Amino acid sequence: MRVLITAGASGIGRAMGEAFAAQNAEVWVTDVDADALSALPQDWTATQADARNEAEMDAVFQRLKSTGGLDVLCANAGIAGPTALIEDVKLDDWQTCVSVNLEGAFLAAKYAAPLMKAAGAGAIILTSSTAGQYGYPNRAPYAAAKWGIIGLMKTLAMELGPFGIRANAICPGAVEGARMEGVLAREAAAKNMTRDAVYEGYAKGTSMRRFVEAEDIANMAVFLGSDAARLVSGQVIAVDGHTENPDPKV
């Protein structure tokens, strides 16, 4: 099995790579962070590329095509975007957030599809968010992009299913790690709360009363990329401890 993970050098992406590698998959990774790429296992294929840059992504997929194709795509690139009321969101910040999260997924799927069609099989896994299932106060660009990923995934499942290709979306909840710490800090400042109070609000918004780990997301990706999920397609699968209330004010 050969898998490509965008934004795979750290966080959820790296956890996905490690989980697939544990299943003896050949792991390819793209990321914008050269330092993080240099720290990856030597047997992974690592390429510095911006998920929004069509020429760079095209080059990655041309290499895949010339060296054996692609079985699983994990379109994982994303950023948190601004934390602000809608009237305070700058257009540039909106465009950057939507571009990384949604256009990055589009480009990856666009170039993966022909390789998978040629093979008559494949699995496309898009990283959405619980923000792609609920309205999300103070996170309009991020929520809009993650909702867009759901629509993209549903369309891919319909278009590509006749070619033996499955498409699904994973919706992580609050994931322990550096990105979420940034979100916590920004929301605490925006709402005049402490970081710990915001953290507790997120945790209490789930029935499991806890954050999830990157490994939890990675394990779901491995399942969705495997033959065990051969008839699972077009699905939105939350790995979030069951989000009950996405607004951490409550």
Salt bridges, closest charged atoms under 4 A:
GLU18 OE2 - ARG14 NE 3.06
GLU26 OE2 - ARG2 NH2 3.20
ASP50 OD2 - ARG52 NH2 3.13
GLU54 OE2 - LYS110 NZ 2.83
GLU181 OE2 - ARG195 NH2 2.64
GLU187 OE2 - ARG139 NH1 3.76
GLU187 OE1 - LYS191 NZ 3.12
ASP196 OD1 - ARG195 NH1 2.87
GLU213 OE2 - ARG210 NH2 3.98
GLU244 OE1 - ARG209 NH1 3.33
ASP247 OD1 - LYS191 NZ 3.94
ASP247 OD2 - LYS249 NZ 3.75
